[in-house]
Amino acid sequence: MEKITILIADNHRLFRQSWSIFLDSDPRFTVVGEANCGQETIDLTNRLVPEIVLMDINIPGIDVLETAKTIFVQSPKTKIICVSPYTHSPYAKKLLKAGAMGYITKYSTREEFLSAIIEVYNGNKYICKEIKENQEEEKNRINTLTKKEMELIWLVKTGFSSKEMAEKLSLSIKTIEVHRYNILKKLNLKNRASLVNFINCYYR
């Protein structure tokens, strides 16, 4: 059986070296290259045509979404697995839409890490167990939102300011802020930026 060729993309040398040692010690895999930014990942993928790209989602330069989209178009035989420190499922959803085939977190086990590579190599999408569990939790949180809070979410997605939302819903700005606070609390989000990201991932 020929070894599965892998390109590692991460701006931390220690992570790249650790992954290389870990994967090269397994007879099923061989690491053919390492990249430390988005553009280098694209260039090496086009040159080496690895079967798998393991890519940290915080890679500098061209952001991970654009990198994934470019590889998906320019090197369709290469499959991308994103490695992330984030356990919220919207990140996974967004990257899979961009062309990635797998999403695992840096908290995943060794066994799951290897399973992800094999599954993606065989043409299957793979989302780690932790993300799947969080997806269920997030769906449950969404179900706790009131009708008025759902209206507010759609207005946030549209780009309405607090003043515009207050006028649209015939509410005071203070009431709008209370609703926004309750939404963040129910969805376990920190701020408006995280809410916007959540909305853009779930409600496209």
C-alpha positions, 0 to 999 in steps of 0.5 A, a space after each residue: 500500500 502506498 503511503 498517504 502524502 501529507 502537507 503540514 501547514 502551521 506557522 509554529 515550527 514546533 507544531 509542524 515538527 511534532 506533527 511530522 515526527 508523529 505522522 512519519 512514525 506511522 507506516 501509512 503516512 509520509 509528510 512531503 512538505 511544511 508550510 508556514 503561511 497561507 500563500 506557501 500552503 497554496 504554492 506547495 500544494 500546487 507543486 507537490 499535490 499532496 493527498 492531504 493538507 493538515 492546516 491550522 486555521 490561524 495560519 497567517 497571510 492569506 486567511 484560512 477560508 481563502 486558502 481552502 477555497 483556492 486549494 479546492 479550485 486549483 488542486 481538487 485532488 488534495 483534501 483539506 483537514 483544518 486543525 483548530 483551537 476552537 470548539 464552536 461548530 460555526 467555525 467547522 461549518 464555515 470551513 467545510 463550505 469553503 472546501 475543507 473535508 475535515 475539522 478537528 480540534 487541537 484537543 482531539 485524541 491521537 486516535 481521532 486525529 489518525 481516523 480523520 486522515 483516513 476518513 478524509 483520504 477515503 473521500 468522507 467528510 470528518 468532524 471530530 466528536 467534540 464539535 458534533 457534541 457542541 453542535 447539538 448543544 448549540 441547536 438546543 441553545 438556539 431553541 431557547 431563543 424567543 420569537 423577538 430574539 430571533 427577529 433581533 438576530 435577523 436584523 443583526 445579520 442584515 446590519 441594522 444598528 441598535 437605533 434602527 432595530 429599536 425603530 423597526 421593532 418599536 422598542 427602546 434602545 435599552 430594550 434592544 440591548 437587554 435582548 442582545 445581552 440575553 441572546 449572547 448569554 443563551 448562545 454562550 457568546 462573548 460579544 457582538 462580533 462573536 454573535 455576528 460570526 455565529 449568525 453568518 455561519 448558521 443563517 446564510 
